[in-house]
Amino acid sequence: MKVGVAMPQAAEDGAGTWPEIAALAAQLESGGADSLWLSDHFLYRPADAPEAGYHEPWALLAALAATTSRIELGTLVLATSFRPPGLVAKMAATADEIAGGRLILGLGCGWHEPEYRAFGYPFDHRVARFEEALRIIVPLLHGERVTFTGAWTSVEDAVLLPPPRRPPVPLMVAAKGDRMLRLTARHADAWQTAWFGMPDERFAERRERLLVACDAEGRDPATLEVTVGVEVRGSGDEPGANLPLDAAAIADALGAWAAEGVAHVQIAVAQSTPSTFDVVLEGIRRSNR
């Protein structure tokens, strides 16, 4: 089982400058993490807390691709709402070229309505728009020419030139609703579900629904990797919902996820600093995965 770590993209997460982010990426790569992950938000504007802003993920990913050499780079996850699908495919192919074939393209339909309103993106029909986006992104990344006309998106004889380094770039979809799970089973190489601490009934129920979606799509579930987001919150005051910032607890959790047949875990730390990453990396080293 691979284990990756979510990168901070804002001062509120522990690092707000490029030198800080680059140093943490180097720490993860040298410390033995398998992957690092970037989220896709303009801002987070909760009703009961101050707003936070995030650095744009594609720009950071390209920079990290050029300054790392081994670690895989993933988006957790890119909202197809924010960019035309042909552009997403083009950017993914270019980022994968810079990274030498280390990109995992994680996609989702978006969820935080305040940032949609703030930046003028439509919030309606997000799953239907996502389905149209996949009908363009997936074949483009397989090296195909695409002509498609949908309700919201159209392309005519679109093609990626130069062609992708390794058609296709691995595609991961974050999904929990039935329609999104069907699209995952139809198109994706990996499924992402989040957020958890230890395996629990909620995870078992979601995975069972994924199996139903695979059956409906005629997809062998053994060909679809399962990936899980795991939160390390520091206190561990919500057992099962998150993990404490403790290397032994993290190692135990990773062993439990490996026993569930999970292929890749993405760890998100409440405060991403060199000291908290040291604890996470020690947990990864101790784990039986």
C-alpha positions as CSV (number, residue, x, y, z in Angstrom):
1,M,0.0,0.0,0.0
2,K,1.3,3.5,-0.9
3,V,1.0,6.3,1.6
4,G,1.0,10.0,0.6
5,V,0.6,13.3,2.5
6,A,-1.6,16.3,1.6
7,M,0.5,19.5,1.2
8,P,-0.4,22.8,2.9
9,Q,-1.4,25.6,0.5
10,A,-2.2,28.4,2.9
11,A,-0.7,30.0,5.9
12,E,-3.7,28.7,7.9
13,D,-2.6,25.2,7.2
14,G,1.0,25.8,8.4
15,A,2.8,27.0,5.2
16,G,1.8,29.9,3.0
17,T,5.0,30.6,1.0
18,W,6.6,28.7,-1.9
19,P,9.9,28.2,0.0
20,E,8.0,26.6,2.9
21,I,5.9,24.4,0.6
22,A,9.0,23.3,-1.3
23,A,10.9,22.5,1.9
24,L,8.0,20.3,3.1
25,A,7.9,18.5,-0.2
26,A,11.6,17.8,0.0
27,Q,11.1,16.5,3.5
28,L,8.3,14.1,2.3
29,E,10.4,12.8,-0.6
30,S,13.5,12.2,1.5
31,G,11.5,10.8,4.4
32,G,9.9,8.0,2.4
33,A,6.4,9.2,1.5
34,D,5.1,7.7,-1.7
35,S,3.1,10.7,-2.9
36,L,2.1,14.3,-2.1
37,W,-1.3,15.8,-2.8
38,L,-2.7,19.3,-3.6
39,S,-6.3,20.4,-3.1
40,D,-8.2,22.7,-5.5
41,H,-9.8,25.7,-3.8
42,F,-9.9,29.4,-4.3
43,L,-10.9,29.9,-0.6
44,Y,-12.7,28.2,2.2
45,R,-15.4,30.4,3.7
46,P,-17.2,28.6,6.6
47,A,-20.1,30.2,8.4
48,D,-18.5,29.9,11.8
49,A,-14.8,30.6,11.2
50,P,-12.5,33.1,9.4
51,E,-12.1,32.4,5.7
52,A,-8.9,30.9,4.3
53,G,-7.3,31.2,0.9
54,Y,-5.3,28.6,-1.1
55,H,-2.5,28.8,-3.6
56,E,-3.6,27.5,-7.0
57,P,-2.8,23.8,-7.4
58,W,-1.6,23.5,-11.0
59,A,1.0,26.2,-10.6
60,L,2.3,24.5,-7.4
61,L,2.2,21.1,-9.0
62,A,4.3,22.2,-11.9
63,A,6.8,23.7,-9.6
64,L,6.9,20.6,-7.4
65,A,7.2,18.4,-10.5
66,A,10.4,20.3,-11.4
67,T,11.9,20.3,-7.9
68,T,11.2,16.7,-6.9
69,S,12.4,13.5,-8.6
70,R,10.8,10.4,-7.1
71,I,7.6,11.1,-5.2
72,E,4.2,10.9,-7.0
73,L,2.2,14.1,-7.4
74,G,-1.6,14.1,-7.1
75,T,-4.6,16.4,-7.0
76,L,-7.0,15.7,-4.2
77,V,-9.1,16.6,-6.0
78,L,-9.3,19.0,-9.0
79,A,-12.7,20.5,-9.4
80,T,-13.7,20.1,-13.1
81,S,-16.0,23.1,-12.5
82,F,-13.1,25.6,-12.5
83,R,-11.5,24.9,-15.9
84,P,-12.7,23.8,-19.3
85,P,-12.2,20.0,-19.7
86,G,-9.9,20.3,-22.7
87,L,-7.7,22.6,-20.7
88,V,-7.6,20.2,-17.7
89,A,-6.4,17.4,-20.0
90,K,-3.8,19.7,-21.6
91,M,-2.5,20.8,-18.2
92,A,-2.4,17.2,-16.9
93,A,-0.4,16.1,-19.9
94,T,2.1,18.9,-19.5
95,A,2.5,18.5,-15.7
96,D,3.0,14.8,-16.2
97,E,5.8,15.6,-18.8
98,I,7.5,17.9,-16.3
99,A,7.2,15.2,-13.6
100,G,8.6,12.5,-15.8
101,G,5.4,10.4,-15.5
102,R,4.6,10.9,-11.8
103,L,1.2,12.6,-11.9
104,I,-2.1,11.1,-10.5
105,L,-5.0,13.2,-11.8
106,G,-7.6,13.3,-9.1
107,L,-10.9,14.8,-10.2
108,G,-14.2,15.7,-8.5
109,C,-17.3,17.8,-9.2
110,G,-16.6,20.5,-6.5
111,W,-18.7,21.2,-3.4
112,H,-17.9,24.5,-1.6
113,E,-20.6,26.9,-2.9
114,P,-19.2,30.1,-1.4
115,E,-16.1,29.9,-3.7
116,Y,-18.3,29.3,-6.7
117,R,-20.3,32.5,-5.9
118,A,-17.1,34.5,-5.1
119,F,-15.4,33.7,-8.4
120,G,-18.5,33.5,-10.7
121,Y,-18.7,29.8,-11.4
122,P,-22.1,28.1,-11.9
123,F,-23.0,25.7,-9.0
124,D,-25.9,24.0,-10.8
125,H,-25.8,20.5,-12.4
126,R,-22.3,19.8,-11.0
127,V,-22.5,16.0,-11.5
128,A,-23.9,16.3,-15.0
129,R,-21.3,18.9,-15.9
130,F,-18.7,16.5,-14.4
131,E,-19.9,13.7,-16.6
132,E,-19.5,15.8,-19.7
133,A,-16.0,16.8,-18.6
134,L,-15.0,13.2,-18.2
135,R,-16.2,12.4,-21.8
136,I,-13.6,14.9,-23.0
137,I,-10.8,14.5,-20.5
138,V,-10.6,10.7,-20.5
139,P,-10.2,10.1,-24.3
140,L,-7.9,13.0,-24.7
141,L,-5.5,11.6,-22.1
142,H,-5.7,8.2,-23.9
143,G,-4.3,10.0,-27.0
144,E,-7.6,10.2,-28.9
145,R,-9.1,12.9,-31.0
146,V,-12.4,14.1,-29.4
147,T,-15.4,15.7,-30.9
148,F,-18.3,16.2,-28.4
149,T,-21.3,18.4,-28.0
150,G,-23.0,18.5,-24.6
151,A,-25.4,20.7,-22.7
152,W,-22.6,22.8,-21.3
153,T,-19.4,21.8,-23.1
154,S,-18.3,21.1,-26.6
155,V,-15.0,20.4,-28.4
156,E,-14.3,19.8,-32.1
157,D,-11.5,17.5,-33.2
158,A,-9.6,18.3,-30.0
159,V,-6.2,16.5,-29.5
160,L,-3.3,16.8,-27.2
161,L,-0.1,17.8,-29.0
162,P,2.5,16.9,-28.1
163,P,0.9,13.7,-27.1
164,P,0.8,12.6,-23.4
165,R,4.0,11.1,-22.2
166,R,2.2,7.9,-21.1
167,P,-1.3,7.6,-22.2
168,P,-3.2,7.5,-20.1
169,V,-2.3,9.6,-17.0
170,P,-3.9,7.6,-14.0
171,L,-7.3,9.0,-13.2
172,M,-8.7,9.0,-9.7
173,V,-12.2,10.2,-8.9
174,A,-13.5,11.3,-5.5
175,A,-17.1,10.0,-5.1
176,K,-19.7,9.1,-2.5
177,G,-23.0,9.7,-4.3
178,D,-24.5,7.0,-6.5
179,R,-24.2,8.9,-9.7
180,M,-20.6,9.8,-9.0
181,L,-19.8,6.2,-8.1
182,R,-21.2,5.0,-11.4
183,L,-19.0,7.5,-13.2
184,T,-16.0,6.3,-11.1
185,A,-16.7,2.7,-12.1
186,R,-17.1,3.7,-15.8
187,H,-14.0,5.9,-16.2
188,A,-11.5,5.9,-13.3
189,D,-8.4,3.9,-12.5
190,A,-8.9,4.7,-8.7
191,W,-11.6,5.7,-6.3
192,Q,-11.0,8.1,-3.5
193,T,-13.2,8.4,-0.4
194,A,-12.6,10.6,2.6
195,W,-12.2,11.5,5.4
196,F,-11.5,8.8,8.0
197,G,-9.3,7.8,10.9
198,M,-9.6,4.0,11.3
199,P,-11.7,1.8,9.0
200,D,-15.3,1.9,10.2
201,E,-18.9,1.2,9.2
202,R,-19.1,4.4,7.1
203,F,-16.2,3.2,5.0
204,A,-17.7,-0.3,4.6
205,E,-21.0,1.2,3.5
206,R,-19.3,3.4,0.9
207,R,-17.2,0.5,-0.5
208,E,-20.3,-1.7,-0.7
209,R,-22.0,1.1,-2.8
210,L,-18.9,1.2,-5.0
211,L,-19.3,-2.5,-5.6
212,V,-22.9,-2.0,-6.6
213,A,-21.8,0.7,-9.0
214,C,-19.1,-1.6,-10.5
215,D,-21.7,-4.3,-11.0
216,A,-24.1,-1.9,-12.7
217,E,-21.3,-0.8,-15.1
218,G,-19.9,-4.2,-15.7
219,R,-16.6,-3.3,-14.1
220,D,-14.4,-5.8,-12.3
221,P,-13.8,-4.1,-8.9
222,A,-10.4,-5.7,-8.7
223,T,-9.3,-3.3,-11.6
224,L,-10.3,-0.2,-9.6
225,E,-7.9,0.9,-6.9
226,V,-9.4,2.0,-3.6
227,T,-7.8,5.1,-2.0
228,V,-8.7,6.6,1.3
229,G,-8.1,10.1,2.9
230,V,-7.1,9.9,6.5
231,E,-7.1,12.9,8.9
232,V,-4.6,13.5,11.6
233,R,-6.0,16.2,13.8
234,G,-3.6,16.3,16.7
235,S,-5.8,15.6,19.6
236,G,-7.5,12.5,18.4
237,D,-10.6,13.6,20.3
238,E,-12.9,12.1,17.7
239,P,-11.9,8.4,17.7
240,G,-12.6,6.8,14.3
241,A,-13.2,10.2,12.7
242,N,-9.5,11.1,12.8
243,L,-6.2,10.1,14.2
244,P,-4.0,11.7,16.9
245,L,-0.7,13.1,16.0
246,D,1.2,10.0,17.2
247,A,3.5,7.8,15.1
248,A,2.3,4.6,16.7
249,A,-1.4,5.4,16.1
250,I,-0.7,6.4,12.5
251,A,1.3,3.1,12.0
252,D,-1.6,1.1,13.4
253,A,-4.1,2.8,11.2
254,L,-2.1,2.3,8.1
255,G,-1.8,-1.4,8.9
256,A,-5.6,-1.6,9.3
257,W,-6.2,0.2,6.0
258,A,-3.7,-2.2,4.3
259,A,-5.6,-5.1,5.7
260,E,-8.8,-3.7,4.1
261,G,-7.1,-3.9,0.7
262,V,-6.7,-0.2,0.3
263,A,-4.1,0.6,-2.4
264,H,-3.2,4.2,-1.4
265,V,-3.8,6.4,1.7
266,Q,-3.6,10.2,1.6
267,I,-2.9,11.6,5.0
268,A,-4.0,15.2,5.8
269,V,-2.5,16.9,8.9
270,A,-4.3,19.7,10.6
271,Q,-1.1,21.8,10.8
272,S,1.4,20.9,8.2
273,T,4.8,21.8,9.6
274,P,8.2,20.1,9.6
275,S,7.6,18.8,13.1
276,T,4.1,17.3,12.3
277,F,5.4,15.8,9.1
278,D,8.3,14.2,11.1
279,V,5.6,12.4,13.2
280,V,3.7,11.3,10.1
281,L,6.8,10.0,8.3
282,E,7.8,8.1,11.4
283,G,4.3,6.5,11.4
284,I,4.7,5.5,7.8
285,R,8.1,4.0,8.5
286,R,6.7,1.9,11.4
287,S,3.7,0.7,9.6
288,N,3.1,-2.8,8.2
289,R,1.7,-1.9,4.8
